[in-house]
Amino acid sequence: MVSRHLLKLHAGAGVLAVEMQAASLFAFGAARGFPVGLIAHVTNAVGHTEEQFDKGGAPLGYEIFKAVCRAGRRTLLSQGGGPERSMR
């Protein structure tokens, strides 16, 4: 359950929003004792003057995908795991 105290605490740490599917994914990981990570690609905003949900072209998507893969690999390796660990 979220309390006013927690809302103030996280807002003070710079949290601006909560993505509900991400929150449920983290709750599931916590309940099962399994580490969870998430990378969000924000593609719209209030007051956005251009096309909503415009993710850019294929080259940008590919660069983002490569960056996500590098980050995931580094995270797994830093925890003593590897690709086989993520396939449980």
Buried (B, 14 or more C-beta within 10 A) or exposed (E): EEEEEEEEEEEEEEEEEEEEEEEEBBEEBEEEEEBEEEEEEEEEEEEEEEEEEEEEEEEEEEEBEEEEEEEBEEEBEEEEEEEEEEEE
